[in-house]
């Protein structure tokens, strides 16, 4: 309680107990009658318990029953079907928290709440969403800060595929797409500000959510784990050297590929000739070793460079970088319906 009162309405600040054990009452008999000492002791115990409850409430203690209700952050994966609701918004052409340079050409995308966005772990994956009017496949490219687990914030175009936009909020079911068709080979974009002393890369066209990205100078030497950032770059705060680099990419289903010859060219997209998996690839049955997992927390001393859009997925095998993308992220949620 924030007003400092006990459950019975007694203000704890007004309670004043004075016990003078040395003073004797002139009218008090030599010995107290039968149950009086027991009643006095019981009353003091009850009052002390009430005061203790008041102090606990004032200290902000969390009841034991409230513990353990927070869901672990993780992107939707596997073949399980989830139930929830959908609303819609307009990214104004922007690529969202996943640092895409723009919305996909078909404008079928979705923003997830923090629990399912999972600090960027969901970026680049796809969901199949079914609503009252039909189904649609959407790219995960953004975060919806106010959305609870199960609340999908679709693009207007995607929402129109499954429901009448006039409804605003509709019940849906959804599940992750395992090994979706790839738009092309893997792409890599070294972040602005990177150097031999500070390394950050964004990987594109991977299809499934990624689990780890490792880097090493040249083609020999130990692999070094990078740390995923919530804006979908993989960071090595101490740097990886001057390049060129080899980059090893692993997804959540055990696919793992290595791409060599990635140059230190900040702000430019490099399109490889390597695909994360081949068309029709079945779900992998093994996972990369635990040592390949990225650090669970952001490395100490990590600079916080401005977030910038990354690459548009390129389907050709050329390493010629496209034109630089805009440096500012557009305002999102201009047409969101909140439920």
N, C-alpha and C positions, 0 to 999 in steps of 0.2 A: 504494500500500500504506500502511496506516495504522500499521504497527509500525516503520516506518523501516528495514526490511531490504532488501537488494538481492535480485534474483531468485535469486542463487546461495546465499542464506542468510548472507551476510556483513553484519554490522551496520556501516553506513557510519560510525557514530560512533566505531568502534574502529580505523578505518583511519588510520594515522599515517605519512606519508612524509617522510623527512628527507633532503635532498640537500645535502651540503656540498661545493660546487664548489672550495673553496680548499684543502681538506685532501687530502694525498696518502698513500696506503697504503704502509707500509714494504715489504710483500711484493708490491706490484703491479708487474708488469713495465713497462718503458718504453713498450711498445706492446701494445694488446690484440690477442689472436688474432682472425683473420678475421671471423666473423659476430657476435661478441659485442656490439659497439655497436648493430647492427641489432636484435638480440633484445631488448636493454634498452629501446630506443626503442619497439619494438612493444608490450612489456609495459606501459610507462607509458601508451601510447595506449589500450590496452584497458581499463586500470584507470580512466583518466579518463572513458572512455565509460560504464563501469558506474556511476561516481559521478554522472555527469550524469543518467543514467536515474533513479537513486534520488532525486536532487533534484527532477526533474520530477514524479515520482510524489508526492513529499511536497508539492509546491506545488499539487496538485489540477488539473493541466493536463488538459483534455478531449481524448481522442484525436480525430484528424481524422475518423475513420470515424464518430464519434458526432454530428458536426455535421449540421444540416439535416434531422433526423428529426422535429422538432416540426411538427405540422400547424397551418396557419393557422386561426384561429377564424372560423367562418362558419356561419350557420344553413343547414339543408337547404333548397334552392330548386330550381326547375326541375322537370323530369320524370324525372330520373335515379332509378333504383331502387337502394337501398342494402341491404346485408345486415348483420345484427348479431344481437343477442340482446335479450330483454326480461325484466324482473323487474317486481315491483309494490310499491306502497306506498300509504299512506293519508294524505292531507293534513289529515285531521280537519276538513274543511270549509273550510280556509284557501285563499287564492288564490295562494299560492306567491310566488316571487321576482319575478314579473311585476306584483306589487302589485294583483292582482285582489282584490275584497272577499271573494270566496268561490269555491269550486269551481263549475264550470258545473252547471246544474240536472240535466243527464243524467249528471254525474260521469264523463265520458269525457275524461281529460286525461293529460298526459305531462310528465315532467321529463327534461331533456337534460343530458348532461355539459357541462363548461365549454367544450369546443371547439365544440360545436354550439349551445349556449346563447348563446355569443358575446357575453358581457357585456350580455345583454338584447336583442340583435338578433333573436332568434328569437321573442320574445314576441308573442302574438296570432296566430301562424300555425297551420296545421293539418297533421297528417300522416295518411296512410292507412297503416295497419300490418296486415300479413298474417302470421298464425301457423299452427300446425298445425291449428287448428279453424275458422278463418275470418278475417274482416277487420273492422277497426274504424277509425273516423275520430276523432282525438283533438285537443284544443286544447293547444298548447304554453303552459304557464303556470308552469313551475317549473324550477329547476336542481337537478341531482343531482351534488354536488361530487365524488363518488368514481367517477362513471361515465366510462369512456373513450369515444372516438368509436364510434358504432354500438350503444351500450348504452342502451336506452330503459327508463326506469322509469315504467311505466304505473300508472294507478289500478287498484285491484282489479277494479272494474267493467269497465274496458277489457280487462284481462288475461283476464277470464273469457270475453269474446267471442272470443278467439283461441286459448285453451288452457285446460287444467284447472289451477286454482291449485295443486293438489298438486304439480305439476311444478316450480313455483318459478322456474325459468329455462328459456326456450325460444328456439330460433332463430327469427328473423323477417326479413322484408323490409319496407322502408318507403320512402315517397317523399313529397315535399311536395305539398300540394294548391294548385294555381294557381287564383286567383279563386274561392274557396269561396263558397257562398251567405252573404250578410251577415245578421246578426240584426236590423239596423236601421241608422239613420244614425249618423254619427260622434258620439262623445261626448267631452267634454273635462272634465278635473278639475284645477283649479289646486291645487297642493300646499299643505298647512298651512304657515304661516310665510312664504308668498310676500307680496311687496309691490311697490311701484313700483321698488324697488331690488334685488329678487331674484325671479326668475321661474322656475317649474317647472310643467310640465303633462304629464298623462298622456292619451294618445289611445286611445279604445276603438272597437271595431266596425270595424276596418280590414281584416280578412280575411287579407291577405297581410302578411308582415313589412314593417316600415317602413324606409325608407332615410334620410329627412330630415324634420325639422319646423322650420319657420321662423315667425317672429313679427314683427309690427310694430304700433306704436301706431296705432289708427284704421285708416283705409283708404288712407292715402298714406304716402310715405316709403320708405326702403330696407328690404328684408327682412333680418332678422338670424337667422343660423343658431344653433340650439340644439345642445347636446351631449347625446347619449343617455347615461343612467346605467344601471348594471347592474340597478337595481330598476325600470326601465321608465318613468322620467320623463325629460322633455326639459328641459334646464336652460340658463338664460341668467343667469350669475352676476352680471352687472352690472345686471340688471333690464331690463324692457321698457316701463316707464312705468306710469301708473295705470290704463290701459285705458279703454274697451273695446279689444280687440285683434282683428286679423285673423291667422289661423293658416293657413299653407300646409303641406299634408301630402303627402308623396311616398312611394310604396312601391317595392319592389325591382323591380317589373315595369314601371315607368314611369307608372303612374296618378298623377295629381296633381290635388288639389282645394283650394279656398280657402274657409274659413269665416270670416265676419265677425261682430262683435258678441259676442265672448267676453269676459265680465266678470271683474273681479278679485274673485272670491268664493271664497277658499281653502276647501278641504274639501267643496265642493259640485259635483255633477255637472251639466254643462250639455249637453243633448242637442240637436244641430243638426237641420236638415232636409236635410243634404247626405250623400249616400252616397259611399263611396270609389270605387265603380264600380256600374254597373247590372247587374241579373241577366242572366246569359248573356254578359257582356262577354268578348270574346276578349283574349288576352294582348297587352298593348301592345307596339308594335314600337320605340318610341323611349323614351329615358330623359331625365329632367330634366338641365339643365346641371350640370357638375361643381361650379360655384360654390354649388349648393344643398346640397352634402354637409355634414353637421355636422362640427364640429371633432373630430379623432381622439382627443384627450385631454381629460380633465376640466379646465375652466378653472381658472386659478390663484386661490387664495383662496376656492374654493367651500365654503360651509358644508356640513355633513353632517347634514341633518335626519333625524329618526327615520323609518324606513320605516313607512308605513301603508297598509292596503288601499285600493284605489281603487274605481271604480264597478262596479256590476252593469250589464251591457249593457242599455240601454233601447230598446225597439222603437218607442216613440211619438215624436212630434216636439215634445213639450213641453219648455220650458226650466226647468220647476219642479224644483228639486233634491229628490232623495229624502232620507230620514232619514240622518243621519251613520252611517258604518260603524264597527265596532270599531277601536280604536287599537293593538291588539297583534296580532302575527302568531303564529298557533298553531304548536306544535311539529310538524314534519313527520317523515315516514319511520317512523312507529310500527309499520308492518307491512311494511317493506321486506325483500325477500330479496336478499341480496348474492351476486353471482357472481364 
